[in-house]
Amino acid sequence: MNAITQVKQWGNSKALRLPTDFARLMNLNIGENIELRKINEKTIQLVILDKPKKQRLTLAERIKLTKADKLQPINDWDNLVPIGKEI
């Protein structure tokens, strides 16, 4: 499938809008990264980059990364009135 699109202005940058049918055919989703490679003065190659695998942190790893001095104190926490059978 071939698609024709125009270069448009987007803020201070130039942008290419991909037609929906083309994006669907290429299985592209919003937020995916594409690398543009210059082949020559008239040819650009688009390469769909692999999605980086997100590594889930364990609770212990998250706590280790947390700096106690950066936590915001909640002054009202100690003054809350119990509304159930918490105590």
N, C-alpha and C positions, 0 to 999 in steps of 0.2 A: 504494500500500500504506500502511495506517495501522498504527501500533504504539503500544501503551500501556506505559508504564514508570513506576516509582516513584522519587521522590527518596530517596536513601539517605545515611546518614552515612559519610564516609570521612575519618578523622582529624578535623581541625577544619573540614573542608569538606563540602559537599553534592555528591553525585554522581548522574549519570544513567547507567544501564546500557542500552545499545542491544541489542535482540534480534539474535541472529546473522543471521537471515534479512534483517532490515532493513539491518544493516551490510553484508551481502554485496550486497544490491540496490543500495545506495548506493556500493559499491566502497570502503568505508572500511577502513583498516588501522590497527593499533595504532601510536600515535605521531603520527598525523595531527592537524593543528590544525583546530578548528572554532570559528567565531565565533558567539556568541549575541547576538542583537539583540532588544531589547525592543520589541515592536510596541504593546502596551497592557498593562493589568493582567493579562490572561488569555492573552496570545499571545506566544510566543517564536519567532523565526525562527532556524534553524540554517543557517549558511553554511559549506560545506567550503572551506577556504582552499587555494590553490595551493601545491604543495610548492616551497620555495625551491630554486633550482638551485645545486648545489654546484660551485664552481669548483675544479678541480684545480690545485694549485700545481706549478710546475716545481721540479726539484731546486735550481736556483740561487735561486729565490724562497724555498724552505724554508731553505736555508743562510743567506740574508740575514736571515731572521727569528730565527735561532738566536743566542742570546747565549752567548758562550764562557764567561763567568763563571758561568752557570747550569748548565753541564754537570757531571755528577757524575764525579769521577775514578775510574778502575778501577785500584786499586793492584796487583792481581794480574796485570794485563795484561803488564807488563814481565817478570814472573817465570814466565810459562808455559813449560813444557818442550815443545819440538816433538815431535810424535808421528808425523809423516810426513816428507815430503821438502820441507817448506816453506822450509827454509834450504839 
